[in-house]
Amino acid sequence: MDIYLVGGAVRDGLLHRPVKERDWVVVGATPGQMHTLGYQAVGKDFPVFLHPETREEYALARTERKSGRGYTGFQIHAAPDVTLEQDLGRRDLTINAIAKGEDGRLIDPFGGLQDLHDRMLRHVSPAFIEDPVRVLRIARFAARYAPLGFRIAPETEALLRGMVDDGEVDHLVAERVWQETVKALSEARPSVFIETLRQCGALASIMPELDALFGVPQPASYHPEIDTGVHTLMVLDQAAQLSDDIAVRFAALVHDLGKAVTPKANWPHHYAHEQLGLPILTRFCKRLRVPNKHQQLARVVMKHHTLCHRAFELRPGTLHKLLSELGAYKSPNTLDAFVIACQADSQGRTGFADRPYPQAEYLRGAAQQAASISSQPFMAQGHTGKALGEAIAAARIKALAAYKQRCAPA
């Protein structure tokens, strides 16, 4: 049997990027032979084995044939007579269909090396359209490799639009959409993921709440980019520069959903968009089964990001209420994630990327001042229950008032 390194390990090695994991394909072997050599079977849908020492995945060469709708409707054929070229031919992009032999020789039957050189994301064959997950994957690859100058080939863009028009993406399940979205949010340019889905029409089907933001105007004096959708993508990329936390990036992505449903008679203003967006966010997260951690942060960012922008204007009582809702008086809390997402919102505007955001440090300092108030003196005075909570809150508000006065501009 012959063993080849395939997929991302070959691609990223050629691009001089870190290789996180290695996948192998085995040509000319049977499951019995793999067991005899000490490999452990782990594949449910097709023969995949773990190497007895490295624990890396070794898959028997296989072909796939479409047998139904969606990404699970495939018939798998794995046998010793399946060739390496046949196995590579079932892959999505040419740059993912390059194999490397044990002698270091590259096998490239579909022109992946040239596409790497040309910075092109191109489908391997017309069978690309058979798996709707590939719409998400190519959008994710576009986000990952955008900083290197990669773009999607025109003929592949046409296939993506055709898959949307044929309703193939309607068969994507929530878990897979969220899984690919999380991976895309981890990239340096996550906005490219959203924009790619929008360009092929998939965003309207997968995330209509986000798609609805494009074309919605904002006041040019505050938002020189004007378009709310464009602003959202700018905020997302700014969040990616400020934090690796996926929850922060997700909160940045969805913070302005309410602007799509504000009365058009008030446009370009969006009064109360913070509250109007909350039920939309709830439905969005429920449909895609977004984890609670991400939901909770997204909710407070949506609800209070304009308060954060006006932090220096807030009354001590309002500031205390905000800090309490963020859990800022205990650890762990969402204060830091909250202010980073709000900073991304402020800087995610045309011409604002390098402007300072002093509200972040102001809120962090306010939280430290208020959290320094100990409950012990009030307990010593005999306060308990509700009275104890009220006494601590009053002391914290007083501390915040003094802090606000100290921080006031000269």
Sequence and secondary structure as in RCSB ss.txt:
>XXXX:A:sequence
MDIYLVGGAVRDGLLHRPVKERDWVVVGATPGQMHTLGYQAVGKDFPVFLHPETREEYALARTERKSGRGYTGFQ
IHAAPDVTLEQDLGRRDLTINAIAKGEDGRLIDPFGGLQDLHDRMLRHVSPAFIEDPVRVLRIARFAARYAPLGF
RIAPETEALLRGMVDDGEVDHLVAERVWQETVKALSEARPSVFIETLRQCGALASIMPELDALFGVPQPASYHPE
IDTGVHTLMVLDQAAQLSDDIAVRFAALVHDLGKAVTPKANWPHHYAHEQLGLPILTRFCKRLRVPNKHQQLARV
VMKHHTLCHRAFELRPGTLHKLLSELGAYKSPNTLDAFVIACQADSQGRTGFADRPYPQAEYLRGAAQQAASISS
QPFMAQGHTGKALGEAIAAARIKALAAYKQRCAPA
>XXXX:A:secstr
 EEEEETHHHHHHHTT      EEEEES  HHHHHHTT EE  SSS EEE TTT  EEEE EEEEE SSSSS EE
EEE TT  HHHHHHTSSBGGG  EEETTS EE TT HHHHHHHTEE BSSGGGGG THHHHHHHHHHHHHGGGT 
EE HHHHHHHHHHHHTTGGGG  HHHHHHHHHHHHTSS THHHHHHHHHHTHHHHH HHHHTTTT B  TTT TT
 BHHHHHHHHHHHHHHH   HHHHHHHHHTTGGGGSS GGGTT  TTHHHHHHHHHHHHHHHHT  HHHHHHHHH
HHHHHHHHHTGGG  HHHHHHHHHHTTTTSSS SHHHHHHHHHHHHHSSTTTTTS  THHHHHHHHHHHHHT  S
HHHHHTT  HHHHHHHHHHHHHHHHHHHHHHHS  
